[in-house]
Amino acid sequence: MLTFADKIISFYKELCFEGRLPERISLMHPFRENPKVMDTASLFYRKYYSDNRNRHMILGINPGRFGAGTTGIPFTDTVRLENKCGISLPGVKTYETSSVFMYEMIDHYGGPEKFYSDHYISSVSPLGFTISGNKGREVNYNYYDSRELTSAIMDFILESLRKQLDFGILRDTCFCLGTGRNFRFISELNNVHKFFERIVPLEHPRYIMQYKLKKKDLFINTYVAKLKIP
């Protein structure tokens, strides 16, 4: 019988987007860009998901360059991956503020073992995007930043979500990271496709770290209280 970890790893090994992206927008696919990522992510998922427990899903927006866009693990930069999970990605070092918040919250929740036994983190789009700026520098780009991109990847979003629901995802509640555009998009999607009974929004970690840092502990407590479903 396949474990939750087996299903995740198979999903990422087969993950691909074959469509056409709008001009100037590029796809981040860490599993193809760095052969070490799949091995490292597999170690992570086998460490925390080698069972058949059902879990609640947490949906972010899409991977960023310094988190899942590098490690293949949502909201996990290489520093947190090594210091909190005991797993290294050789030759790479990244720092992501969202990862800092998430792992502080995970510590308050009870640590990675407890948190990941209850929850599975993914994103509306499991692959991220960048756009070339005026000076040629690549910057993060969200799936909802243009209608053209949203339309181009809609089938990919739906197919990816349906595949992940078969891992053993509990359907009573989905947690959404982001109380604005990501929450609206997921809610509208759910109204049509009835994936979950309810969508619970949580303020996005990046927003908290950038604009509400003085209230970080309050947000951590709010996360933990909402995520600990009886």
Secondary structure, DSSP 8 states (H G I E B T S, - for coil): ---HHHHHHHHHHH----S---TTEEEE-HHHH-HHHHHHHHHHHHHHH-S---EEEEEES---TTTHHHHSSTT--HHHHHHTTS---TT-----HHHHHHHHHHHHHT-HHHHHHHEEEEESSSSEEEEE-TTS-EEEE-TTS-HHHHHHHHHHHHHHHHHHHTTTEEEEEEEEE-SSHHHHHHHHHHHHH---S-EEEE--HHHHHHH-GGGHHHHHHHHHHHH---
